[in-house]
Amino acid sequence: MLVCTLGFSSLETQAQATNPQETQAAPDTLNPFSRRLPLLAAGVATVYVGGLALLNQAWYQEKEQTRFHWFDDSREWKQIDKAGHLWGAFHESRLGVDLLRKAGVPEKKAIWYGGALGFVLQTPIEYFDGRSPDYGASLSDIAANAAGSLAVITQQLAWGENRIIPKYSFHRTSYASMRPNVLGKGFSEEFLKDYNGHTYWFSVDLAKFLPSQSKFPKWLNPAVGFGAEEMVYNDADANRAIGLKAYRQYYLSVDLNWQAIPTHSKFLKSTFYVLSIFKFPAPALEYNRRKGWKAHALYF
């Protein structure tokens, strides 16, 4: 997640004007953006390495490294961490496709090469997990990375655009203070580590599925989400020992489609591009097996 956020904040300005319906550069026309592609690639590499360094500091700094090993964590944390991998890989791949399109790369190559970016960037993180005594390289994480990239590639091949967007929202919880060394201490760490406060959404650009004469507002998306709570430990017995039992939560809400807001400002286009990776706070209806239905006037 950290690498994805850093990459967007630094690089989306280059991609914000890209649209799959825009005319590709003619073969004999020098695309000014393509001249900057090597420099951009160097920038991506720099941001990526810096992001990995920050991630290493946030997650692994206080732990001694071990020999590389694998670990099956597919049933832990109610799969919230897997959703994070999918989310990160999706938006890195989305950015990759947009950048290559803007550089004048042929459409299919832009989709396949750019669409693979999320998988390429996210998967090496498993090396850090594989050297950590508390974790291990995870095949299910790698599968989630692949799913995020494939979600971009599939939509681009089918529609020439992304109509179903995974998004993220966060709120602070009381659980982080019960185990701050794992769930984080302070907002910046909890934003990454406290899965109790993470909610992942699929925001659907419904207007794109409706007839062109439809009056449904293009800026309004329905969204479905899921999260989980009472996860201080990933082990059920350890949670029960402190009176907790992890459970999943499901949400129905609406979302703001930032990129459907018309503007000629490059600054605003860039801002909307970044904001589109996060779910807009809005009323939401929650369901969970523990407490049934619950309405939220404003849910983050």
HUWO-V313827 format. One record per residue. N is the residue number from 1. SS is DSSP state (H for helix, E for strand, - for the rest). Layout:
BEGIN
n;ss
N;SS
N;SS
END
This chain:
BEGIN
n;ss
1;-
2;H
3;H
4;H
5;H
6;H
7;H
8;H
9;H
10;H
11;H
12;H
13;H
14;H
15;H
16;-
17;-
18;-
19;-
20;-
21;-
22;-
23;-
24;-
25;-
26;-
27;-
28;-
29;-
30;-
31;-
32;H
33;H
34;H
35;H
36;-
37;H
38;H
39;H
40;H
41;H
42;H
43;H
44;H
45;H
46;H
47;H
48;H
49;H
50;H
51;H
52;H
53;H
54;H
55;H
56;H
57;H
58;H
59;H
60;-
61;-
62;-
63;-
64;-
65;E
66;-
67;-
68;-
69;-
70;E
71;-
72;-
73;-
74;-
75;-
76;H
77;H
78;H
79;H
80;H
81;H
82;H
83;H
84;H
85;H
86;H
87;H
88;H
89;H
90;H
91;H
92;H
93;H
94;H
95;H
96;H
97;H
98;H
99;H
100;H
101;H
102;H
103;-
104;-
105;-
106;-
107;H
108;H
109;H
110;H
111;H
112;H
113;H
114;H
115;H
116;-
117;H
118;H
119;H
120;H
121;H
122;H
123;H
124;-
125;H
126;H
127;H
128;H
129;H
130;H
131;-
132;E
133;-
134;-
135;-
136;-
137;E
138;-
139;H
140;H
141;H
142;H
143;H
144;H
145;H
146;H
147;H
148;H
149;H
150;H
151;H
152;H
153;H
154;H
155;H
156;H
157;H
158;H
159;H
160;-
161;-
162;-
163;-
164;E
165;E
166;E
167;E
168;E
169;E
170;E
171;-
172;-
173;-
174;-
175;-
176;H
177;H
178;H
179;-
180;H
181;H
182;H
183;H
184;-
185;-
186;-
187;H
188;H
189;H
190;H
191;H
192;H
193;H
194;-
195;H
196;H
197;H
198;E
199;E
200;E
201;E
202;E
203;E
204;E
205;-
206;H
207;H
208;H
209;H
210;-
211;-
212;-
213;-
214;-
215;-
216;-
217;-
218;-
219;-
220;E
221;E
222;E
223;E
224;E
225;E
226;E
227;E
228;E
229;E
230;-
231;-
232;-
233;-
234;-
235;-
236;H
237;H
238;H
239;H
240;H
241;H
242;-
243;-
244;-
245;-
246;-
247;E
248;E
249;E
250;E
251;E
252;E
253;E
254;E
255;E
256;E
257;-
258;H
259;H
260;H
261;-
262;-
263;-
264;-
265;-
266;H
267;H
268;H
269;H
270;H
271;H
272;H
273;H
274;H
275;H
276;-
277;-
278;E
279;-
280;-
281;-
282;E
283;E
284;E
285;E
286;E
287;E
288;E
289;-
290;-
291;-
292;E
293;E
294;E
295;E
296;E
297;E
298;E
299;E
300;-
END
